[in-house]
Amino acid sequence: KSMTGHMLGAAGAVEAIVSALALHEGVIPPTINLREPDPECDLDYVPNQARKVQAQMALSTSLGFGGHNACIAFKRMEEE
C-alpha cells in the first residue's frame, strides 16, 4: 500500500504478483517512507530501497474488509 495506495479487491492479486516476481528477480521490494522504525519492534526492515536477496520462499497474506482473508505461499523453482 505504501507504493500503490489501497486497491481494495485488487490488492491481493497485485501483492501475489509482486511476491512471485521478487522470488524470480531476486529482489525484495522496499517499504517506502520508513523514517523511524520502532526500536521495540526488532524486524529486518527493507527501508526505502530494494534489497538484492536470493530468497527461496515468499508468503503473501491478504486481509480484507468483512473478514475476506487469504494467504498464498510461493517457493522458488529451480531449473533441472
Secondary structure, 3 states (H helix, E strand, C coil): CCCCCCCHHHHHHHHHHHHHHHHHHCEECCECCCCCCCCCCCCCCCECCCEECCCCEEEEEEECHHHCEEEEEEECCCCC
